[in-house]
Amino acid sequence: MQLLLVYFIWWSVFQHQQEVFGYTTASIVTYILVAALLRAVVLGTRVTDLIDKINSGDVANFLVKPIGFIRFYVTREVADKLFNIIFFIAEVSLLIFLLKPPLIIQTEFANLLLFSLAIAGGLIINFCLNFIISLTAFWVENSWGPIFLMSILLESLGGGLFPIDILPKALFNILMLTPFPYLIYFPAKLYLGGMSFSEIAFGFSVIFIWGVILIFLTKAVLHAGFRHFSAVGN
């Protein structure tokens, strides 16, 4: 329903115009479908199940078993994303069959390679963000509020609803310093092509910096959480 809603909103915009904000009908429809793929692959997550594990005390199992805590959740993430891709293929195939929208099929190997690398960076950023927020359950009674707020930020500021370069230039430049655009907007733009070398280099530099920061924070917060955690029982 979300995909159809966004699709028809943009479709109605282009009924009487050939180009809006530098996008044609084909480019905006392609962006929407690529964004749907990235939403399924990058934003879809099972890491938030960690909150219930902490609240119930089941997280103690990881302290007494030879299981890598982060590796365990990374493995679950991979399985969940493969499952999401199956549903995405069925969903989008049906949409293309019924609506036959104009699409841009990217065939340039360099663009596809950069697209794949950007997705990998987005996966790391999204995993760490959700993992860190879920770990706050070690200290607070309810972490679902921050998780919900984060999902809204990732969806809107990440470019899931619209390409964020249609925003005022000053706001767009500020957003590009945050990790959010690199989850959906940046990979989608790489797929469409047309980005300059400086824009690509800047984007991957920000991804690298945020990736290093968030990986460090994830390990630090996890260590602090386990030090704070206590459990009693049989």
Phi and psi in degrees as GROMACS dihedral restraints (atoms count N, CA, C in turn):
[ dihedral_restraints ]
;  ai    aj    ak    al  type     phi  dphi    fc
    3     4     5     6     1   -64.3    20    10
    4     5     6     7     1   -43.3    20    10
    6     7     8     9     1   -61.9    20    10
    7     8     9    10     1   -44.9    20    10
    9    10    11    12     1   -64.6    20    10
   10    11    12    13     1   -39.6    20    10
   12    13    14    15     1   -61.3    20    10
   13    14    15    16     1   -49.6    20    10
   15    16    17    18     1   -64.7    20    10
   16    17    18    19     1   -40.3    20    10
   18    19    20    21     1   -59.7    20    10
   19    20    21    22     1   -50.3    20    10
   21    22    23    24     1   -73.2    20    10
   22    23    24    25     1   -28.2    20    10
   24    25    26    27     1   -62.0    20    10
   25    26    27    28     1   -49.2    20    10
   27    28    29    30     1   -70.2    20    10
   28    29    30    31     1   -34.2    20    10
   30    31    32    33     1   -62.3    20    10
   31    32    33    34     1   -39.5    20    10
   33    34    35    36     1   -68.0    20    10
   34    35    36    37     1   -33.3    20    10
   36    37    38    39     1   -63.1    20    10
   37    38    39    40     1   -37.2    20    10
   39    40    41    42     1   -91.9    20    10
   40    41    42    43     1     8.2    20    10
   42    43    44    45     1   -66.7    20    10
   43    44    45    46     1   -31.3    20    10
   45    46    47    48     1  -120.9    20    10
   46    47    48    49     1    11.0    20    10
   48    49    50    51     1  -139.6    20    10
   49    50    51    52     1   146.1    20    10
   51    52    53    54     1   -88.4    20    10
   52    53    54    55     1   -27.8    20    10
   54    55    56    57     1  -147.9    20    10
   55    56    57    58     1   136.2    20    10
   57    58    59    60     1  -136.2    20    10
   58    59    60    61     1   126.7    20    10
   60    61    62    63     1    55.7    20    10
   61    62    63    64     1    28.8    20    10
   63    64    65    66     1    84.0    20    10
   64    65    66    67     1     4.7    20    10
   66    67    68    69     1  -109.0    20    10
   67    68    69    70     1   139.1    20    10
   69    70    71    72     1   -93.7    20    10
   70    71    72    73     1   175.0    20    10
   72    73    74    75     1   -59.5    20    10
   73    74    75    76     1   -45.3    20    10
   75    76    77    78     1   -63.7    20    10
   76    77    78    79     1   -42.2    20    10
   78    79    80    81     1   -70.5    20    10
   79    80    81    82     1   -38.2    20    10
   81    82    83    84     1   -73.0    20    10
   82    83    84    85     1   -37.8    20    10
   84    85    86    87     1   -65.6    20    10
   85    86    87    88     1   -41.8    20    10
   87    88    89    90     1   -62.4    20    10
   88    89    90    91     1   -41.8    20    10
   90    91    92    93     1   -59.6    20    10
   91    92    93    94     1   -43.6    20    10
   93    94    95    96     1   -61.1    20    10
   94    95    96    97     1   -44.0    20    10
   96    97    98    99     1   -70.8    20    10
   97    98    99   100     1   -39.8    20    10
   99   100   101   102     1   -65.3    20    10
  100   101   102   103     1   -39.2    20    10
  102   103   104   105     1   -62.2    20    10
  103   104   105   106     1   -36.9    20    10
  105   106   107   108     1   -64.4    20    10
  106   107   108   109     1   -40.4    20    10
  108   109   110   111     1   -62.4    20    10
  109   110   111   112     1   -45.8    20    10
  111   112   113   114     1   -66.6    20    10
  112   113   114   115     1   -34.0    20    10
  114   115   116   117     1   -62.4    20    10
  115   116   117   118     1   -41.0    20    10
  117   118   119   120     1   -72.2    20    10
  118   119   120   121     1   -40.3    20    10
  120   121   122   123     1   -83.5    20    10
  121   122   123   124     1   -45.2    20    10
  123   124   125   126     1   -90.5    20    10
  124   125   126   127     1   -50.7    20    10
  126   127   128   129     1   -79.6    20    10
  127   128   129   130     1   -27.9    20    10
  129   130   131   132     1   -62.7    20    10
  130   131   132   133     1   129.7    20    10
  132   133   134   135     1  -150.9    20    10
  133   134   135   136     1   149.8    20    10
  135   136   137   138     1  -113.5    20    10
  136   137   138   139     1     4.7    20    10
  138   139   140   141     1   -61.1    20    10
  139   140   141   142     1   -30.9    20    10
  141   142   143   144     1   -65.4    20    10
  142   143   144   145     1   -14.4    20    10
  144   145   146   147     1   -60.5    20    10
  145   146   147   148     1   -20.2    20    10
  147   148   149   150     1   -58.9    20    10
  148   149   150   151     1   -31.1    20    10
  150   151   152   153     1   -58.5    20    10
  151   152   153   154     1   -47.7    20    10
  153   154   155   156     1   -66.5    20    10
  154   155   156   157     1   -35.4    20    10
  156   157   158   159     1   -61.9    20    10
  157   158   159   160     1   -40.8    20    10
  159   160   161   162     1   -70.9    20    10
  160   161   162   163     1   -46.0    20    10
  162   163   164   165     1   -63.7    20    10
  163   164   165   166     1   -34.9    20    10
  165   166   167   168     1   -84.3    20    10
  166   167   168   169     1   -14.1    20    10
  168   169   170   171     1    89.9    20    10
  169   170   171   172     1    -2.7    20    10
  171   172   173   174     1   -64.1    20    10
  172   173   174   175     1   -17.4    20    10
  174   175   176   177     1   -63.7    20    10
  175   176   177   178     1   -18.3    20    10
  177   178   179   180     1   -62.9    20    10
  178   179   180   181     1   -23.9    20    10
  180   181   182   183     1   -59.6    20    10
  181   182   183   184     1   -30.4    20    10
  183   184   185   186     1   -74.5    20    10
  184   185   186   187     1   -16.7    20    10
  186   187   188   189     1   -84.3    20    10
  187   188   189   190     1   -18.1    20    10
  189   190   191   192     1  -115.3    20    10
  190   191   192   193     1     1.5    20    10
  192   193   194   195     1  -122.5    20    10
  193   194   195   196     1   148.7    20    10
  195   196   197   198     1   -78.4    20    10
  196   197   198   199     1    62.7    20    10
  198   199   200   201     1  -122.8    20    10
  199   200   201   202     1   125.9    20    10
  201   202   203   204     1   -68.2    20    10
  202   203   204   205     1   119.5    20    10
  204   205   206   207     1   -60.8    20    10
  205   206   207   208     1   -53.2    20    10
  207   208   209   210     1   -68.8    20    10
  208   209   210   211     1   -40.9    20    10
  210   211   212   213     1   -61.4    20    10
  211   212   213   214     1   -36.3    20    10
  213   214   215   216     1   -60.4    20    10
  214   215   216   217     1   -45.9    20    10
  216   217   218   219     1   -75.4    20    10
  217   218   219   220     1   -29.0    20    10
  219   220   221   222     1   -64.4    20    10
  220   221   222   223     1   -41.8    20    10
  222   223   224   225     1   -62.8    20    10
  223   224   225   226     1   -42.5    20    10
  225   226   227   228     1   -63.1    20    10
  226   227   228   229     1   -37.4    20    10
  228   229   230   231     1   -62.1    20    10
  229   230   231   232     1   -44.6    20    10
  231   232   233   234     1   -60.7    20    10
  232   233   234   235     1   -46.8    20    10
  234   235   236   237     1   -62.3    20    10
  235   236   237   238     1   -41.7    20    10
  237   238   239   240     1   -65.6    20    10
  238   239   240   241     1   -40.0    20    10
  240   241   242   243     1   -69.8    20    10
  241   242   243   244     1   -36.2    20    10
  243   244   245   246     1   -62.7    20    10
  244   245   246   247     1   -38.8    20    10
  246   247   248   249     1   -64.2    20    10
  247   248   249   250     1   -41.7    20    10
  249   250   251   252     1   -64.9    20    10
  250   251   252   253     1   -36.4    20    10
  252   253   254   255     1   -63.0    20    10
  253   254   255   256     1   -37.9    20    10
  255   256   257   258     1   -60.1    20    10
  256   257   258   259     1   -45.6    20    10
  258   259   260   261     1   -67.3    20    10
  259   260   261   262     1   -36.8    20    10
  261   262   263   264     1   -62.4    20    10
  262   263   264   265     1   -45.1    20    10
  264   265   266   267     1   -59.6    20    10
  265   266   267   268     1   -43.9    20    10
  267   268   269   270     1   -65.9    20    10
  268   269   270   271     1   -42.0    20    10
  270   271   272   273     1   -64.9    20    10
  271   272   273   274     1   -49.8    20    10
  273   274   275   276     1   -72.3    20    10
  274   275   276   277     1   -36.1    20    10
  276   277   278   279     1   -60.4    20    10
  277   278   279   280     1   -41.3    20    10
  279   280   281   282     1   -65.5    20    10
  280   281   282   283     1   -42.2    20    10
  282   283   284   285     1   -63.2    20    10
  283   284   285   286     1   -44.6    20    10
  285   286   287   288     1   -65.7    20    10
  286   287   288   289     1   -39.4    20    10
  288   289   290   291     1   -64.6    20    10
  289   290   291   292     1   -40.8    20    10
  291   292   293   294     1   -81.4    20    10
  292   293   294   295     1   -41.3    20    10
  294   295   296   297     1   -99.1    20    10
  295   296   297   298     1   -21.7    20    10
  297   298   299   300     1    47.6    20    10
  298   299   300   301     1    56.4    20    10
  300   301   302   303     1   -74.1    20    10
  301   302   303   304     1   154.8    20    10
  303   304   305   306     1   -71.7    20    10
  304   305   306   307     1   132.9    20    10
  306   307   308   309     1  -131.1    20    10
  307   308   309   310     1   155.2    20    10
  309   310   311   312     1  -104.8    20    10
  310   311   312   313     1   117.8    20    10
  312   313   314   315     1   -98.0    20    10
  313   314   315   316     1   112.4    20    10
  315   316   317   318     1   -78.0    20    10
  316   317   318   319     1   125.9    20    10
  318   319   320   321     1  -119.1    20    10
  319   320   321   322     1    -7.8    20    10
  321   322   323   324     1   -73.1    20    10
  322   323   324   325     1   122.6    20    10
  324   325   326   327     1   -61.0    20    10
  325   326   327   328     1   -40.6    20    10
  327   328   329   330     1   -61.3    20    10
  328   329   330   331     1   -43.5    20    10
  330   331   332   333     1   -65.0    20    10
  331   332   333   334     1   -40.7    20    10
  333   334   335   336     1   -67.1    20    10
  334   335   336   337     1   -36.3    20    10
  336   337   338   339     1   -66.1    20    10
  337   338   339   340     1   -46.2    20    10
  339   340   341   342     1   -63.7    20    10
  340   341   342   343     1   -38.8    20    10
  342   343   344   345     1   -58.2    20    10
  343   344   345   346     1   -45.5    20    10
  345   346   347   348     1   -66.2    20    10
  346   347   348   349     1   -41.7    20    10
  348   349   350   351     1   -64.9    20    10
  349   350   351   352     1   -38.8    20    10
  351   352   353   354     1   -65.8    20    10
  352   353   354   355     1   -37.7    20    10
  354   355   356   357     1   -62.2    20    10
  355   356   357   358     1   -43.8    20    10
  357   358   359   360     1   -58.9    20    10
  358   359   360   361     1   -43.1    20    10
  360   361   362   363     1   -63.9    20    10
  361   362   363   364     1   -41.5    20    10
  363   364   365   366     1   -63.4    20    10
  364   365   366   367     1   -36.7    20    10
  366   367   368   369     1   -62.0    20    10
  367   368   369   370     1   -43.6    20    10
  369   370   371   372     1   -64.1    20    10
  370   371   372   373     1   -45.8    20    10
  372   373   374   375     1   -62.5    20    10
  373   374   375   376     1   -47.7    20    10
  375   376   377   378     1   -65.1    20    10
  376   377   378   379     1   -40.8    20    10
  378   379   380   381     1   -60.3    20    10
  379   380   381   382     1   -47.8    20    10
  381   382   383   384     1   -65.3    20    10
  382   383   384   385     1   -42.5    20    10
  384   385   386   387     1   -60.0    20    10
  385   386   387   388     1   -48.8    20    10
  387   388   389   390     1   -68.1    20    10
  388   389   390   391     1   -35.6    20    10
  390   391   392   393     1   -66.0    20    10
  391   392   393   394     1   -44.5    20    10
  393   394   395   396     1   -63.3    20    10
  394   395   396   397     1   -45.5    20    10
  396   397   398   399     1   -65.5    20    10
  397   398   399   400     1   -38.9    20    10
  399   400   401   402     1   -63.5    20    10
  400   401   402   403     1   -34.2    20    10
  402   403   404   405     1   -67.8    20    10
  403   404   405   406     1   -17.2    20    10
  405   406   407   408     1   -63.9    20    10
  406   407   408   409     1   -13.4    20    10
  408   409   410   411     1   -63.5    20    10
  409   410   411   412     1   -16.7    20    10
  411   412   413   414     1   -65.2    20    10
  412   413   414   415     1   -26.1    20    10
  414   415   416   417     1  -115.9    20    10
  415   416   417   418     1   -28.3    20    10
  417   418   419   420     1  -114.4    20    10
  418   419   420   421     1   155.5    20    10
  420   421   422   423     1   -73.8    20    10
  421   422   423   424     1   -34.8    20    10
  423   424   425   426     1  -134.9    20    10
  424   425   426   427     1   113.9    20    10
  426   427   428   429     1  -102.2    20    10
  427   428   429   430     1     3.4    20    10
  429   430   431   432     1   -72.0    20    10
  430   431   432   433     1   -27.4    20    10
  432   433   434   435     1   -61.4    20    10
  433   434   435   436     1   -53.9    20    10
  435   436   437   438     1   -60.4    20    10
  436   437   438   439     1   -34.2    20    10
  438   439   440   441     1   -64.7    20    10
  439   440   441   442     1   -43.2    20    10
  441   442   443   444     1   -63.6    20    10
  442   443   444   445     1   -44.2    20    10
  444   445   446   447     1   -61.6    20    10
  445   446   447   448     1   -41.4    20    10
  447   448   449   450     1   -63.6    20    10
  448   449   450   451     1   -39.9    20    10
  450   451   452   453     1   -62.8    20    10
  451   452   453   454     1   -37.1    20    10
  453   454   455   456     1   -66.0    20    10
  454   455   456   457     1   -43.7    20    10
  456   457   458   459     1   -64.6    20    10
  457   458   459   460     1   -42.8    20    10
  459   460   461   462     1   -64.4    20    10
  460   461   462   463     1   -37.4    20    10
  462   463   464   465     1   -72.3    20    10
  463   464   465   466     1   -45.9    20    10
  465   466   467   468     1   -82.4    20    10
  466   467   468   469     1   -54.1    20    10
  468   469   470   471     1   -75.0    20    10
  469   470   471   472     1   -16.6    20    10
  471   472   473   474     1   -82.2    20    10
  472   473   474   475     1   -11.5    20    10
  474   475   476   477     1    96.0    20    10
  475   476   477   478     1    19.1    20    10
  477   478   479   480     1   -73.1    20    10
  478   479   480   481     1   -29.8    20    10
  480   481   482   483     1   -96.4    20    10
  481   482   483   484     1   -29.6    20    10
  483   484   485   486     1  -161.0    20    10
  484   485   486   487     1   153.0    20    10
  486   487   488   489     1   -67.0    20    10
  487   488   489   490     1   125.1    20    10
  489   490   491   492     1   -72.6    20    10
  490   491   492   493     1    -7.8    20    10
  492   493   494   495     1   -75.3    20    10
  493   494   495   496     1    -0.1    20    10
  495   496   497   498     1   -85.0    20    10
  496   497   498   499     1    -7.7    20    10
  498   499   500   501     1   -76.0    20    10
  499   500   501   502     1   164.2    20    10
  501   502   503   504     1   -52.7    20    10
  502   503   504   505     1   144.2    20    10
  504   505   506   507     1   -56.0    20    10
  505   506   507   508     1   -43.5    20    10
  507   508   509   510     1   -62.5    20    10
  508   509   510   511     1   -44.5    20    10
  510   511   512   513     1   -65.8    20    10
  511   512   513   514     1   -40.3    20    10
  513   514   515   516     1   -61.3    20    10
  514   515   516   517     1   -43.8    20    10
  516   517   518   519     1   -63.2    20    10
  517   518   519   520     1   -37.5    20    10
  519   520   521   522     1   -66.9    20    10
  520   521   522   523     1   -44.2    20    10
  522   523   524   525     1   -61.0    20    10
  523   524   525   526     1   -34.3    20    10
  525   526   527   528     1   -69.8    20    10
  526   527   528   529     1    -9.3    20    10
  528   529   530   531     1   -90.4    20    10
  529   530   531   532     1   -11.2    20    10
  531   532   533   534     1   -93.0    20    10
  532   533   534   535     1   166.7    20    10
  534   535   536   537     1   -78.0    20    10
  535   536   537   538     1   -14.6    20    10
  537   538   539   540     1   -62.2    20    10
  538   539   540   541     1   -45.7    20    10
  540   541   542   543     1   -64.3    20    10
  541   542   543   544     1   -16.5    20    10
  543   544   545   546     1   -88.5    20    10
  544   545   546   547     1     5.6    20    10
  546   547   548   549     1   -91.0    20    10
  547   548   549   550     1   -37.4    20    10
  549   550   551   552     1  -130.5    20    10
  550   551   552   553     1   -55.8    20    10
  552   553   554   555     1   -57.5    20    10
  553   554   555   556     1   -53.7    20    10
  555   556   557   558     1   -62.6    20    10
  556   557   558   559     1   -48.5    20    10
  558   559   560   561     1   -60.9    20    10
  559   560   561   562     1   -39.8    20    10
  561   562   563   564     1   -63.8    20    10
  562   563   564   565     1   -39.9    20    10
  564   565   566   567     1   -67.7    20    10
  565   566   567   568     1   -34.6    20    10
  567   568   569   570     1   -65.0    20    10
  568   569   570   571     1   -37.1    20    10
  570   571   572   573     1   -64.9    20    10
  571   572   573   574     1   -42.8    20    10
  573   574   575   576     1   -66.9    20    10
  574   575   576   577     1   -29.0    20    10
  576   577   578   579     1    84.7    20    10
  577   578   579   580     1   173.7    20    10
  579   580   581   582     1    95.0    20    10
  580   581   582   583     1    -1.9    20    10
  582   583   584   585     1   -80.1    20    10
  583   584   585   586     1   143.0    20    10
  585   586   587   588     1   -76.0    20    10
  586   587   588   589     1   163.7    20    10
  588   589   590   591     1   -60.3    20    10
  589   590   591   592     1   -41.0    20    10
  591   592   593   594     1   -64.7    20    10
  592   593   594   595     1   -38.7    20    10
  594   595   596   597     1   -65.6    20    10
  595   596   597   598     1   -41.1    20    10
  597   598   599   600     1   -66.2    20    10
  598   599   600   601     1   -45.8    20    10
  600   601   602   603     1   -63.0    20    10
  601   602   603   604     1   -42.2    20    10
  603   604   605   606     1   -62.4    20    10
  604   605   606   607     1   -44.7    20    10
  606   607   608   609     1   -61.2    20    10
  607   608   609   610     1   -46.5    20    10
  609   610   611   612     1   -70.3    20    10
  610   611   612   613     1   -28.5    20    10
  612   613   614   615     1   -65.3    20    10
  613   614   615   616     1   -43.6    20    10
  615   616   617   618     1   -65.2    20    10
  616   617   618   619     1   -41.3    20    10
  618   619   620   621     1   -58.7    20    10
  619   620   621   622     1   -45.7    20    10
  621   622   623   624     1   -62.6    20    10
  622   623   624   625     1   -46.2    20    10
  624   625   626   627     1   -62.7    20    10
  625   626   627   628     1   -48.8    20    10
  627   628   629   630     1   -64.6    20    10
  628   629   630   631     1   -36.5    20    10
  630   631   632   633     1   -60.7    20    10
  631   632   633   634     1   -46.3    20    10
  633   634   635   636     1   -63.7    20    10
  634   635   636   637     1   -45.9    20    10
  636   637   638   639     1   -60.8    20    10
  637   638   639   640     1   -47.3    20    10
  639   640   641   642     1   -70.9    20    10
  640   641   642   643     1   -35.6    20    10
  642   643   644   645     1   -63.4    20    10
  643   644   645   646     1   -43.4    20    10
  645   646   647   648     1   -62.1    20    10
  646   647   648   649     1   -46.1    20    10
  648   649   650   651     1   -63.5    20    10
  649   650   651   652     1   -39.0    20    10
  651   652   653   654     1   -59.1    20    10
  652   653   654   655     1   -47.6    20    10
  654   655   656   657     1   -67.0    20    10
  655   656   657   658     1   -38.5    20    10
  657   658   659   660     1   -67.8    20    10
  658   659   660   661     1   -44.9    20    10
  660   661   662   663     1   -67.5    20    10
  661   662   663   664     1   -38.4    20    10
  663   664   665   666     1   -63.2    20    10
  664   665   666   667     1   -44.0    20    10
  666   667   668   669     1   -61.8    20    10
  667   668   669   670     1   -44.1    20    10
  669   670   671   672     1   -65.9    20    10
  670   671   672   673     1   -37.0    20    10
  672   673   674   675     1   -65.1    20    10
  673   674   675   676     1   -43.7    20    10
  675   676   677   678     1   -66.0    20    10
  676   677   678   679     1   -33.7    20    10
  678   679   680   681     1   -67.6    20    10
  679   680   681   682     1   -32.8    20    10
  681   682   683   684     1   -81.9    20    10
  682   683   684   685     1   -26.5    20    10
  684   685   686   687     1   -69.7    20    10
  685   686   687   688     1   140.6    20    10
  687   688   689   690     1  -143.0    20    10
  688   689   690   691     1   146.1    20    10
  690   691   692   693     1  -145.8    20    10
  691   692   693   694     1   147.0    20    10
  693   694   695   696     1  -131.5    20    10
  694   695   696   697     1   156.9    20    10
  696   697   698   699     1   138.5    20    10
  697   698   699   700     1  -175.4    20    10
